[in-house]
């Protein structure tokens, strides 16, 4: 079963491919993604790596946590599953009572 890892403290110059190559020394990397700002496209300084097995993920944590990548000391830990998001909305509240005219006769 694949295990997803959180990688923090990444340099802004680190790419997803560079992250993949760095983690490949610890086992089979299924995916590696550096998270970027949706507007500027600049790295947000963290990413996720999915390893092939739980054992490979543990190896990556023990071997790579605290090591330097692109001039920055990185943090590697098991990723917490993303909490389910609640429904959108965010609009204005419903306008209740607009047809009631207490001062005037409607």
C-alpha positions in Angstrom: 0.0 0.0 0.0 1.3 3.4 -0.9 2.2 5.9 1.8 2.1 9.7 1.3 4.8 11.9 3.0 4.8 15.6 3.7 8.0 17.4 2.9 8.5 20.8 4.4 11.2 23.4 4.3 11.8 23.1 0.5 13.8 25.8 -1.3 11.7 27.8 -3.8 14.0 26.5 -6.5 13.2 22.8 -5.8 11.1 21.2 -8.5 8.8 18.2 -8.4 11.4 16.2 -10.5 14.2 17.2 -8.2 12.1 16.0 -5.2 11.4 12.7 -7.0 15.1 12.1 -7.7 16.1 13.0 -4.1 13.5 10.5 -2.6 14.4 7.7 -5.1 17.4 6.8 -3.0 15.0 5.5 -0.4 12.7 3.4 -2.6 10.1 3.5 -5.3 8.6 6.9 -5.7 5.1 6.8 -7.2 4.6 10.6 -7.3 6.3 13.8 -6.1 4.7 17.2 -6.1 6.0 20.6 -5.0 3.0 22.8 -4.1 2.9 26.1 -5.9 0.9 29.3 -5.4 -2.0 29.2 -7.9 -1.6 32.9 -8.9 2.2 33.4 -9.0 3.3 29.9 -9.7 6.0 30.2 -7.1 6.7 27.2 -4.8 5.0 27.4 -1.4 8.0 25.7 0.3 6.4 22.3 0.8 5.3 19.2 -1.1 4.2 15.6 -1.0 5.9 12.4 -2.0 4.1 9.1 -2.4 6.2 6.0 -1.8 5.4 2.5 -3.1 5.2 0.9 0.4 4.9 1.8 4.0 8.4 0.4 4.6 9.9 2.6 1.9 8.1 5.6 3.4 9.6 4.8 6.8 13.0 4.4 5.2 12.6 7.8 3.6 11.7 9.4 6.9 14.6 7.9 8.8 17.1 8.6 6.0 16.0 12.0 4.7 14.4 13.9 7.6 16.8 16.7 8.5 19.0 16.3 5.4 19.8 19.1 3.1 18.1 19.5 -0.3 19.0 22.5 -2.6 20.6 24.3 0.3 17.7 23.9 2.8 17.2 21.4 5.7 14.0 19.6 5.0 11.4 18.0 7.2 9.9 14.6 6.2 6.9 13.1 8.0 3.8 11.0 7.3 1.2 13.1 5.7 -2.1 13.6 7.6 -5.1 12.7 5.4 -6.9 15.8 4.1 -10.1 16.5 6.1 -13.3 16.5 4.0 -14.3 19.9 3.0 -17.8 21.2 3.7 -20.1 22.7 1.1 -19.1 26.0 -0.5 -21.3 29.0 -0.2 -19.5 32.1 1.0 -22.1 34.3 -0.6 -24.4 36.8 1.0 -27.0 35.6 3.4 -30.6 35.2 2.2 -32.5 38.4 2.1 -35.5 37.5 4.2 -38.3 40.0 4.8 -37.8 42.4 2.0 -41.4 42.4 1.0 -42.6 43.4 4.4 -43.2 47.2 4.5 -44.0 48.2 8.1 -43.8 51.9 7.6 -45.6 51.9 4.2 -48.5 50.1 2.9 -47.4 47.8 0.1 
